[in-house]
Amino acid sequence: MDVIGALLIMKTVVSNTSPLRYLTCIGEHELLHQLFERIFIPKAVYQELTHQNTPDIK
């Protein structure tokens, strides 16, 4: 099975900060919802993304 095939059968994914920031940066934040039924974002990741010192996405 190739990587794309493996991704298509996954129902849940855990994400760290980088994929969320970069997908948002390129306007593809909905891609994770297209690939996975559930996206788990750990509390520490959420806090990092929403912290006042986190750079804005341009």
N, C-alpha and C positions, 0 to 999 in steps of 0.2 A: 504494500500500500504506500502511495506517495504521501508527502506532507499535506497537500491540499485534501486528499481523501481522508486522512486522519483528522484534520480539522473539521471536516463536514459532519463527522459522526459524534463530535464532542458536544455535550449539552451544557456543561458548566465550565467556566474558566475563571481563574483568579488573576487579577491584573495588578501590576505595579504602576508607578506614576508615569514612566516614560511612554508606554503605548497610548495611554489616555491623552497625554499632552500632545504627542506628535500627531495622532489621528485628528484631534481637535484642530491643531495648527493647520493641517492640510484640508480641513473641511470634511473629513471622513469619519466623524465620531459615531455615526450609526452603523458602521461596518461591523463592530463587535456584536451588535444586536442582530445583524443579518446572519452571523456565523454561529452564535451561541444562544441558547435559550435563557441561560442565567449568567450574569457577570457579577462575580464577587469582588468587591473593592474593600480591602482591609481598612480598618479604622485609621491606621497610621497613614495610609495612602490618601484617604479622604482629607485628613488633617493637613497633609503636605500640600495637596492641591488647593485647599481653601485658605491656607495661611496667608496673612496679610503681606508677608514678605515674598510670597511666590510671584515670580515675574508674570505679567499679563501675557496672554497669547495674542500675537499680532497677526 
